[in-house]
Amino acid sequence: MLINLFRTGNTDFLEVIMYILSVLLTIFLVLPLHECAHGFVAYKLGDDTAKRQGRLTLNPLAHIDYLGAALMLLIGFGWAKPVPVDSRYFKNPKVGMALTALAGPVSNLLAAIVASLIQSGFLAMINNSVIDYNEFVKYVLIFLQYLIVVNISLAVFNFIPVPPLDGSKILMAFLPDKAIFWIAQREQMISMGLFVIIMMGGFNGILSVVSNFFYSIISWITYLPFSWAY
């Protein structure tokens, strides 16, 4: 996404700074929450692997993957170090893995909802002349906008049902064992193919459509309380 900002030819330097700050906040706060959520759900379901390896923490240094962080800044999609999960500890391995995987994208959606609530509060106060719309408020809103978009995009990206993304583990809860075994044998090759497709922008169109859908719903829901209040 940073690349796209510079491609426009009419780059607002402060807007770029707001984007970078929103991504850095996501990298240092939300992605650790994303990975910790995986580990926490796994722990509650009986797998203490993440806890034993020190991954049940919000310390970003335990979770940051530098290539994934760099790609988040440049193209808007990235990743952290995957939390280790051992499905053998689950009473129902398929369901356990699906719930553990689901926790990550849900944490991104929750982060987007929190940011959207703050943004909606600002917009409601502006619309009702409680505060003035000035340069400071403008860039706060831009920062929140990017924070919402980045986290929705990460959630949608992780829902793609292709290894090693969370969506593949959710999908496996509904697949027969033969299909899961076939995917597991080819996971490395599939993951490399996914990386190439991402770098070529192959998912941009569908991800944009789905992300905009989630954005519209979240914006509508989070503005409702403020529309009633004023």
Buried (B, 14 or more C-beta within 10 A) or exposed (E): BBEEBEEEEEEEEEBEEBBBBBBEBBBBEBBBBBBBBBBBBBBEBEBEBBBEEEBBBEEBEBBBBEEBBEBBBBBBBBBBBBBBBBBEBBEEBBEBBBBBBBBBBBBBBBBBBBBBBBBBBBBBBBEEEEEEBEEEBEBBBBBBBBBBBBBBBBBBBBBBBBBBBBBBBBBBBEBEEEEBEEBEEEEEEBBEBBEEEBEEEEBBEEBEEBBEEBBEEBBEEBBEEBEEEE
